Structure formats: C-alpha cells, structure tokens
Amino acid sequence: MRPTNEGYRFLIGTFLIGLAALNTGNNLLYLIFGLMLSILAISYAMLRINLSGLTMSIDMSREVYAGQSAALLITVRNSKRRFDSYSLRVALPKGLAGAGFIKHVPAAGQSSEHVEVVFRRRGVYRYGDFVITTSYPFIFFTRSIKVRMEGEVVVYPQLMEVDMAALSAVGRGQNMSLRTGRSEELLRIRQYREGDDTKSIHWKASARTGRLMVKEFAETEPRAVMIVLDDTGEFSLIAFEKAVSYAASLAVALAGQGYYVGLHTSGRTVKYGNERQHLVKILDELALVKESPSVGALPVDIAQDGMVVLVSKSLRSPLLAGGLETDMVIDASAL
C-alpha cells in the first residue's frame, strides 16, 4: 500500500490534529483526530477487500500487425460473493503501452474492457505480469496486485502499400487475371494443387501421368505467385525488415485477390495455397524469420505454374548471383 499525494496531505493533517489535541486537551480536536484515524483504517481495510478474490483473463483473437492498433480484451472476474470491486486500473506488461480501467466488477460476476495496444516490432510477445491497482474508496492510498498471465501473441510484420497493377502486368507472357474466369476455352492442363476444384480434374491425363491433373481455362490461368524472401548474405537489419514487411504485404494483397501464394526463405518453403489458414501460415513464418549467412537450396519446382517475385535486401542479393530466375525483383533498400 502506498500513499497518494492526497494521502500524504491527509497523514500530515492527521498528525498535526493529533499533536494539537495532545497539547491543548481539546475534546473536539480529539474527536476530529479519532475520525481521521477511522478513515485511515477504513481505507486500508477497503483496499484489501477491493482487490481480494480477483482473477483476470485476456483475449486477442484477431491478427496483430506491427505498427497497427490492436484491441486487447481484458476480463476481470470477482469471486467474492458479497462485495463488489470498484475503480480497477490494469497496467500492461513491459513492451506494451497503455492501461485499462474497469469501473465496477459485481460480486460473483465479471467485467471486460478493450484496451488499444500497439506492437512496434514483429515477433512473439509473451504476456507476463499485469498489475491491477486501485485507490478505492478515498484515494488516499493505492494498492496493487500482480497477475501473471501465461500465453503469447504473434505479431505479424508491418503492412506496406503494394502496387498490384504493376504485379498483374508482368509474368511469363501470361495474363495474370485478378478475376475468376468462366470461359469454356481450355487453356492447358496442369498438375493438381491443394484447393483446386475437384470438378476440374482431367481423368485421362491423370491416368496417363500417374498424377492428378486439372483443366485450366482461359480466364482461370494460373494466378500463383511464389514470394522469395532474401534473408541471406550480409546482415542489414533495416533493409531486411523492409523486405519482410513488403513480403507480408504482398502475401496479404495477393491472397485478397484470389491468388495462390507461396513463400520461400533460406530455412523453409511454404507451398502454394489460397485459404485463410494458408495465409496465416505464411504470416507466422514471416513474423519469426531471421537473417541467415547461408543460402538455402531452392526447390526445383519453385516456379512451377506461377510467377516468382524476389523481395531482396538489395540488388546484390546472393540469390540473383546464384542464377535465380524471377519475374519481378523488389529492392527493399529502395522502399
């Protein structure tokens, strides 16, 4: 328990009144002194009761991106059967700016409050210690309890603006349409990818090749992009973080337009997909990716049925020097 500024003044006043009562023997001063001591005792007791029996939970169910405001739902539960709790301020752990304020938690009930938080960097944040503080009822003292919250939140890279018009204009001589086609004109037959409509399977070609093959029509030609992130070579934190942010932004933009999106880094390759869970898998990878001094082996089929976009830390990327064939190179150092 710690006195507030008002509490210090009240304590000094109580001391002076008590001293005056002792020196003068005035009954009125003794009465006032007794009332002030009673207020201090009630304040101490109510502070302890107000914070007893409290538990807390937190929820952040939506995707969180660095640099963007996110809503953290704080729920405080009161297990006391007879006493309500009032004026609770919830301070967030280190690394999270902001605090929540809950006016009232009923006995044997709960109250919730949304707190706007901003994560400055991508990565994994562990919740840690939350602190619940109250000065109820007389604001002369404050008392705090520490609540340890287990769990973590994955913060995705900061999103940037992506020029989709420039992306759709390039390719291997293909029209990378952003719309789902309905043409009956057969364009080609290609290998089946996860998420393809099973009605488009070409059974004769599948039987001949021993692999599932699908028919692709003129307006539904491949809308697949493999994003290759340059995380190799000389370390350059600023350029690398820009590259990661652009790769994440590109993945989100492409997925929103119906593309099949894949991701390749030196440590892992996420194959093509266009479902929401697949995008989350790519963002999870980009939230944790780090620079590496070595160049990982590129898969043989990295460019199969789609474009390859290299998001590079610079135009001196070891991937370009190693002969990677790309349809587009994004120089993150110039962003």
Sequence and secondary structure as in RCSB ss.txt:
>XXXX:A:sequence
MRPTNEGYRFLIGTFLIGLAALNTGNNLLYLIFGLMLSILAISYAMLRINLSGLTMSIDMSREVYAGQSAALLIT
VRNSKRRFDSYSLRVALPKGLAGAGFIKHVPAAGQSSEHVEVVFRRRGVYRYGDFVITTSYPFIFFTRSIKVRME
GEVVVYPQLMEVDMAALSAVGRGQNMSLRTGRSEELLRIRQYREGDDTKSIHWKASARTGRLMVKEFAETEPRAV
MIVLDDTGEFSLIAFEKAVSYAASLAVALAGQGYYVGLHTSGRTVKYGNERQHLVKILDELALVKESPSVGALPV
DIAQDGMVVLVSKSLRSPLLAGGLETDMVIDASAL
>XXXX:A:secstr
 EE HHHHHHHHHHHHHHHHHHHH  HHHHHHHHHHHHHHHHHHHHHHHHHTTEEEEEE  S EETTSEEEEEEE
EEE  SS  EEEEEEE  TT   EEEEEEE TT EEEEEEEEE SS EEEEEEEEEEEE TTTSSEEEEEEEEEE
EEEEEE       HHHHHT SSS    SS      EEEEEE  TT  GGGB HHHHHHHSS EEEEEGGG   EE
EEEE   SS  HHHHHHHHHHHHHHHHHHHHTT EEEEE SS EEEEE SHHHHHHHHHHHHH    SS     T
TTTTTSEEEEEESSTT HHHHTT   SEEEEGGG 
